[in-house]
Amino acid sequence: MLSALTDALGMAGAMGWEILWPLILGFMLSGAIQAVVSHREMSRLMPDDRPRSIALALALGAASSSCSYAAVAIARSIFRKGGNFTAAMAFEMASTNLVLELSIILVVFLGWQFMAAEAVAAPIMVAILVVIFRAFLRPELVEAAREQADKGIAGRMEGHAEMDMSLAAEGPLWRRLFSAKGLTAISHFFVMDWASVWMDIAGGLLIAGAIAAWVPQEFWKSFFLTDHPVVATIWGPIVGPLVAIIAFVCSVGNIPLAAVLWNGGISFGGLLAFILADLIVLPVLDIYRKYYGWKMAAFLLASFYSAMATSALIVEALFAVAGVIPHERRAQIVETSFAWNYTTWLNLIFLVLAALLVWRFVSTGGIGMLRMMNRPGHSDHMHHHAH
């Protein structure tokens, strides 16, 4: 028993070491983008579900935090301030599927094909969701959800969602980013994003390490029907989101487990559906219940699940025609032993950069903001405190 536990923890730790520098780089780039993108105008820019509003929702979501809980909280804020509900959900999907840190981790663990598939699948998923909402979402259900949302029941990362430290659009972009205010803003977004997702990352690594160490490959091959390739192509996108729901892991934390599932035999579309499904894991579904009520939570589960599975099937078909689906299932999960290789050197370099950003965060009043991450607050107060 002790040996099995040691193996799982060792696998989790090795996975964490593999993705450390990509995560730091991703959050640094994400912090820089968030520093020049304002949350204040989001509701005004998403008044309806027309293509322009949906496209803006995708762009703003891609420039936001990758934390699923923060994305859900921001989406409710957009909805409460008059933004369209469909556009708010499109923002939410982009925020967890089109962000830079996710793309970097996908390339490191699974390869560029999965990064490209995610980038193609996310807009398709949103387009399918818009069609589903227009066909089945009743106005009275939206109004009931708005009444529930206006109660302001707390979920998670409320304070983080309301934090807005974006810089005024004055002067060249690089000058704004490397100014004193710019560096402070980047450091605050960097630390706050880490604080918001570290539990998901740690949980994902522990779950992936345990599964990689304890679950035999034969189980996954049987579960994913690898002996029946045609059936497996359809079965994968159906079961992929179900695995995500019960795995409890969201945001970038589900990528280590995705690598384990890929090596275990899940189809290309099935793995894509699993990655897309971070917005319907059980903790997030419970937040939907608090935010919008039981009926809307059930509607979101059904519509999100349908959009995720369908978009994954479509993208697998497109990539199969293009001939870019990888045939080898050798996702790089861990190094077999410690070595002074490029991973080690990059980790050390980026740890130094992360330490500098943490020091900037602490020395500019960041601890006070960190305490407010899970507290509902007023946007103006958060904005003033940040500056």
C-alpha positions as CSV (number, residue, x, y, z in Angstrom):
1,M,0.0,0.0,0.0
2,L,2.8,2.4,0.9
3,S,4.7,1.5,-2.2
4,A,1.6,2.2,-4.4
5,L,1.0,5.6,-2.7
6,T,4.7,6.5,-3.2
7,D,4.4,5.6,-6.9
8,A,1.3,7.8,-7.3
9,L,2.9,10.7,-5.5
10,G,6.1,10.3,-7.4
11,M,4.3,10.3,-10.7
12,A,2.3,13.4,-9.7
13,G,5.4,15.2,-8.6
14,A,7.2,14.3,-11.9
15,M,4.3,15.6,-13.9
16,G,4.3,18.8,-12.0
17,W,8.0,19.3,-12.7
18,E,7.3,18.7,-16.4
19,I,4.7,21.4,-16.7
20,L,6.2,24.0,-14.2
21,W,7.9,26.3,-16.7
22,P,5.0,26.2,-19.3
23,L,2.6,27.1,-16.5
24,I,4.7,30.0,-15.3
25,L,5.2,31.3,-18.9
26,G,1.5,30.9,-19.7
27,F,0.4,32.8,-16.6
28,M,2.9,35.5,-17.3
29,L,1.6,36.0,-20.8
30,S,-2.0,35.8,-19.6
31,G,-1.2,38.5,-16.9
32,A,0.2,40.8,-19.6
33,I,-2.9,40.3,-21.8
34,Q,-5.3,40.9,-18.8
35,A,-3.3,44.0,-18.0
36,V,-4.4,45.7,-21.2
37,V,-8.0,44.2,-21.5
38,S,-10.6,45.9,-19.3
39,H,-13.5,44.0,-17.6
40,R,-15.5,47.2,-17.3
41,E,-16.8,47.3,-20.8
42,M,-17.6,43.6,-21.3
43,S,-21.3,43.9,-20.6
44,R,-21.7,46.8,-23.0
45,L,-19.9,44.9,-25.7
46,M,-22.1,41.8,-25.4
47,P,-25.7,43.1,-25.6
48,D,-27.1,40.2,-27.7
49,D,-26.3,36.9,-29.3
50,R,-25.4,38.2,-32.8
51,P,-22.2,37.1,-34.4
52,R,-20.4,40.3,-33.5
53,S,-21.2,39.9,-29.8
54,I,-20.3,36.3,-29.8
55,A,-17.0,37.0,-31.6
56,L,-16.2,39.7,-29.0
57,A,-17.1,37.2,-26.2
58,L,-14.6,34.7,-27.6
59,A,-11.8,37.3,-27.9
60,L,-12.4,38.7,-24.4
61,G,-12.6,35.2,-22.9
62,A,-9.3,34.2,-24.6
63,A,-7.7,37.3,-23.0
64,S,-9.1,36.5,-19.5
65,S,-8.1,34.2,-16.6
66,S,-8.1,30.4,-17.3
67,C,-9.6,29.7,-13.9
68,S,-13.0,28.0,-14.5
69,Y,-14.4,29.5,-11.3
70,A,-13.3,33.0,-12.1
71,A,-14.7,32.6,-15.7
72,V,-18.1,31.5,-14.3
73,A,-18.1,34.4,-11.8
74,I,-17.2,36.9,-14.5
75,A,-19.9,35.5,-16.8
76,R,-22.6,36.0,-14.1
77,S,-21.3,39.6,-13.6
78,I,-21.7,40.2,-17.3
79,F,-25.2,38.8,-17.2
80,R,-26.2,40.8,-14.1
81,K,-24.9,44.1,-15.7
82,G,-27.1,43.7,-18.7
83,G,-25.0,41.5,-21.0
84,N,-26.7,38.8,-23.0
85,F,-26.8,35.4,-21.3
86,T,-25.7,33.4,-24.4
87,A,-22.8,35.8,-25.0
88,A,-21.8,35.5,-21.3
89,M,-21.7,31.7,-21.7
90,A,-19.6,32.0,-24.9
91,F,-17.2,34.2,-22.9
92,E,-17.1,31.5,-20.2
93,M,-16.2,28.8,-22.7
94,A,-13.5,30.9,-24.4
95,S,-12.0,31.8,-21.0
96,T,-11.3,28.1,-20.2
97,N,-10.5,26.8,-23.7
98,L,-8.7,29.5,-25.7
99,V,-6.3,30.9,-23.2
100,L,-2.5,30.8,-23.7
101,E,-1.5,28.7,-20.8
102,L,-3.8,25.9,-21.9
103,S,-2.3,25.9,-25.4
104,I,1.2,25.7,-24.0
105,I,0.4,22.8,-21.7
106,L,-1.4,20.9,-24.5
107,V,1.7,21.2,-26.7
108,V,4.0,20.0,-23.9
109,F,1.9,17.0,-22.9
110,L,0.1,16.0,-26.0
111,G,1.5,17.8,-29.1
112,W,0.5,20.6,-31.4
113,Q,-2.3,18.6,-32.9
114,F,-4.3,18.8,-29.7
115,M,-3.6,22.5,-29.3
116,A,-4.8,23.1,-32.8
117,A,-7.9,20.9,-32.3
118,E,-8.8,22.8,-29.1
119,A,-8.5,26.1,-31.0
120,V,-10.8,24.8,-33.7
121,A,-13.3,23.0,-31.5
122,A,-13.9,25.9,-29.1
123,P,-15.5,28.3,-31.7
124,I,-17.5,25.4,-33.1
125,M,-18.7,24.4,-29.7
126,V,-19.8,28.0,-29.1
127,A,-21.6,28.1,-32.4
128,I,-23.5,24.9,-31.6
129,L,-24.4,26.3,-28.2
130,V,-25.8,29.5,-29.8
131,V,-28.0,27.3,-32.0
132,I,-29.2,25.2,-29.0
133,F,-29.9,28.3,-26.9
134,R,-31.9,29.9,-29.7
135,A,-33.9,26.8,-30.2
136,F,-34.6,25.7,-26.7
137,L,-33.8,28.4,-24.1
138,R,-37.1,30.0,-23.1
139,P,-37.2,33.7,-22.1
140,E,-38.9,32.8,-18.8
141,L,-36.0,30.5,-17.9
142,V,-33.6,33.4,-18.6
143,E,-35.6,35.7,-16.4
144,A,-35.8,33.2,-13.6
145,A,-32.0,32.8,-13.9
146,R,-31.6,36.6,-13.8
147,E,-33.7,36.8,-10.6
148,Q,-31.5,34.1,-9.0
149,A,-28.3,35.8,-10.2
150,D,-29.4,39.1,-8.7
151,K,-29.5,37.5,-5.3
152,G,-25.7,37.6,-5.4
153,I,-25.2,34.2,-3.8
154,A,-21.4,33.6,-3.6
155,G,-19.7,30.9,-5.6
156,R,-15.9,30.8,-5.8
157,M,-13.4,33.4,-6.9
158,E,-15.9,36.3,-6.7
159,G,-13.2,38.8,-5.7
160,H,-10.8,37.6,-8.4
161,A,-13.5,37.9,-11.0
162,E,-14.2,41.5,-10.1
163,M,-10.5,42.6,-10.0
164,D,-9.8,45.0,-12.9
165,M,-6.3,46.4,-13.1
166,S,-6.2,47.0,-16.8
167,L,-4.1,50.0,-17.9
168,A,-5.5,53.0,-19.7
169,A,-4.9,52.9,-23.4
170,E,-2.4,55.7,-23.4
171,G,0.9,55.4,-25.2
172,P,2.5,52.4,-26.9
173,L,1.5,49.0,-25.6
174,W,5.1,47.9,-24.7
175,R,5.6,51.2,-22.7
176,R,2.4,50.6,-20.8
177,L,3.3,46.9,-20.0
178,F,6.8,47.7,-18.8
179,S,5.9,50.8,-16.8
180,A,5.7,50.6,-13.0
181,K,1.9,50.3,-13.1
182,G,2.2,47.7,-15.9
183,L,4.6,45.5,-14.0
184,T,2.4,45.8,-10.9
185,A,-0.7,44.8,-12.8
186,I,1.0,41.8,-14.4
187,S,2.4,40.7,-11.0
188,H,-1.1,40.9,-9.5
189,F,-2.8,39.0,-12.3
190,F,0.0,36.4,-12.2
191,V,-0.2,35.7,-8.5
192,M,-4.0,35.8,-8.4
193,D,-4.4,33.4,-11.3
194,W,-2.0,31.0,-9.6
195,A,-3.9,31.3,-6.4
196,S,-7.2,30.6,-8.2
197,V,-6.1,27.4,-10.0
198,W,-3.4,25.8,-7.8
199,M,-5.9,23.5,-6.2
200,D,-7.2,22.3,-9.6
201,I,-3.6,21.8,-10.8
202,A,-2.6,19.9,-7.7
203,G,-5.8,17.9,-7.8
204,G,-5.3,17.1,-11.4
205,L,-1.7,16.0,-10.9
206,L,-2.7,13.8,-7.9
207,I,-5.6,12.2,-9.8
208,A,-3.5,11.7,-13.0
209,G,-0.6,10.3,-10.9
210,A,-2.8,7.8,-9.1
211,I,-4.5,6.7,-12.3
212,A,-1.2,6.4,-14.2
213,A,0.3,4.4,-11.4
214,W,-2.6,2.2,-10.3
215,V,-5.0,1.7,-13.3
216,P,-3.7,-0.9,-15.9
217,Q,-3.8,0.0,-19.6
218,E,-6.1,-3.0,-20.3
219,F,-8.9,-1.3,-18.3
220,W,-8.8,1.8,-20.4
221,K,-8.5,-0.1,-23.6
222,S,-11.6,-2.0,-22.7
223,F,-13.5,1.0,-21.4
224,F,-12.7,3.1,-24.5
225,L,-13.6,0.2,-26.9
226,T,-10.2,0.3,-28.6
227,D,-10.8,-3.0,-30.3
228,H,-13.7,-1.5,-32.2
229,P,-12.3,1.7,-33.9
230,V,-15.5,2.9,-35.5
231,V,-17.6,2.5,-32.4
232,A,-14.8,4.0,-30.3
233,T,-14.9,7.1,-32.5
234,I,-18.5,7.7,-31.5
235,W,-18.2,6.4,-27.9
236,G,-15.2,8.6,-27.0
237,P,-17.0,12.0,-27.2
238,I,-19.9,10.6,-25.4
239,V,-18.0,9.2,-22.4
240,G,-15.2,11.8,-22.4
241,P,-17.3,14.5,-20.7
242,L,-18.6,12.0,-18.2
243,V,-15.1,11.2,-17.1
244,A,-14.4,14.9,-16.7
245,I,-17.6,15.4,-14.6
246,I,-16.6,12.8,-12.0
247,A,-12.9,13.7,-12.1
248,F,-13.7,17.1,-10.4
249,V,-10.7,18.7,-12.1
250,C,-11.1,21.8,-14.2
251,S,-9.0,24.5,-15.9
252,V,-5.5,23.4,-17.0
253,G,-5.5,20.9,-14.2
254,N,-7.2,18.3,-16.4
255,I,-4.4,18.1,-19.0
256,P,-2.2,15.7,-17.1
257,L,-5.1,13.3,-16.8
258,A,-5.9,13.9,-20.5
259,A,-2.4,12.6,-21.3
260,V,-3.0,9.5,-19.2
261,L,-6.3,8.9,-21.0
262,W,-4.7,9.3,-24.4
263,N,-2.1,6.7,-23.6
264,G,-4.9,4.5,-22.4
265,G,-6.7,4.5,-25.7
266,I,-9.4,7.1,-25.7
267,S,-10.2,8.4,-29.2
268,F,-9.0,11.8,-30.5
269,G,-12.5,13.2,-30.3
270,G,-13.1,11.7,-26.9
271,L,-10.0,13.3,-25.4
272,L,-11.0,16.6,-27.0
273,A,-14.5,16.3,-25.4
274,F,-12.9,15.5,-22.1
275,I,-10.7,18.7,-22.2
276,L,-13.6,20.8,-23.3
277,A,-15.8,19.6,-20.4
278,D,-14.1,21.5,-17.6
279,L,-17.2,23.7,-17.3
280,I,-19.5,20.9,-16.3
281,V,-17.5,19.2,-13.6
282,L,-19.5,18.7,-10.4
283,P,-18.2,21.7,-8.4
284,V,-19.0,24.0,-11.3
285,L,-22.5,22.6,-11.7
286,D,-23.1,23.3,-8.1
287,I,-22.1,26.9,-8.7
288,Y,-24.6,27.1,-11.6
289,R,-27.3,25.9,-9.2
290,K,-26.4,28.7,-6.8
291,Y,-26.1,31.4,-9.5
292,Y,-29.0,30.6,-11.8
293,G,-31.2,27.9,-10.1
294,W,-31.8,24.2,-10.6
295,K,-33.6,24.4,-13.9
296,M,-30.9,26.6,-15.6
297,A,-28.2,24.4,-14.1
298,A,-29.8,21.3,-15.7
299,F,-30.2,23.2,-19.0
300,L,-26.6,24.3,-19.0
301,L,-25.4,20.7,-18.3
302,A,-27.5,19.3,-21.2
303,S,-26.7,22.0,-23.7
304,F,-23.0,22.2,-22.8
305,Y,-22.6,18.4,-22.9
306,S,-24.3,18.3,-26.3
307,A,-22.2,21.1,-27.7
308,M,-18.9,19.6,-26.4
309,A,-19.5,16.1,-27.7
310,T,-20.8,17.3,-31.1
311,S,-17.9,19.7,-31.6
312,A,-15.4,17.0,-30.7
313,L,-16.9,14.6,-33.2
314,I,-16.8,17.3,-35.9
315,V,-13.2,18.2,-35.2
316,E,-12.1,14.6,-35.2
317,A,-13.7,14.1,-38.6
318,L,-12.0,17.3,-40.0
319,F,-8.6,16.3,-38.6
320,A,-9.0,12.7,-39.9
321,V,-9.7,14.1,-43.4
322,A,-6.6,16.4,-43.0
323,G,-4.6,13.4,-41.9
324,V,-3.2,15.1,-38.8
325,I,-4.5,12.9,-36.0
326,P,-1.5,11.3,-34.2
327,H,-1.3,7.6,-34.5
328,E,1.2,7.0,-31.7
329,R,-0.1,7.1,-28.1
330,R,3.1,8.1,-26.4
331,A,2.1,11.3,-24.6
332,Q,5.1,12.6,-22.6
333,I,4.0,12.5,-19.0
334,V,7.2,12.3,-17.0
335,E,10.9,12.0,-17.4
336,T,12.2,8.6,-16.3
337,S,14.8,10.2,-14.1
338,F,16.1,13.6,-13.1
339,A,18.5,15.2,-15.5
340,W,20.1,18.6,-16.2
341,N,18.1,18.9,-19.4
342,Y,16.2,21.8,-21.0
343,T,13.2,21.2,-18.7
344,T,15.3,21.6,-15.6
345,W,17.1,24.8,-16.8
346,L,13.8,26.4,-18.0
347,N,12.2,25.6,-14.7
348,L,15.0,27.3,-12.8
349,I,14.9,30.4,-15.1
350,F,11.1,30.8,-14.9
351,L,11.1,30.1,-11.1
352,V,13.4,33.2,-10.8
353,L,11.1,35.2,-12.9
354,A,8.1,34.0,-10.9
355,A,9.9,35.0,-7.7
356,L,10.4,38.5,-9.0
357,L,6.7,38.8,-9.8
358,V,5.7,37.5,-6.4
359,W,8.0,40.0,-4.8
360,R,6.4,42.8,-6.8
361,F,3.0,41.5,-5.9
362,V,3.8,41.5,-2.1
363,S,5.5,44.8,-2.1
364,T,2.6,46.6,-3.9
365,G,-0.2,45.5,-1.5
366,G,-1.1,42.2,-3.2
367,I,-1.7,40.3,0.1
368,G,-4.8,42.4,0.8
369,M,-6.2,41.6,-2.6
370,L,-5.4,37.9,-2.1
371,R,-7.6,37.9,1.0
372,M,-10.5,39.2,-1.1
373,M,-10.4,36.6,-3.8
374,N,-13.2,34.5,-2.5
375,R,-15.3,37.5,-1.2
376,P,-18.0,39.2,-3.2
377,G,-17.1,42.8,-3.5
378,H,-17.8,45.9,-5.5
379,S,-15.9,46.4,-8.8
380,D,-15.0,50.0,-8.0
381,H,-13.5,49.0,-4.7
382,M,-11.5,46.2,-6.2
383,H,-10.3,48.5,-9.0
384,H,-9.3,51.2,-6.6
385,H,-7.5,48.8,-4.3
386,A,-5.6,47.4,-7.2
387,H,-4.2,50.7,-8.3
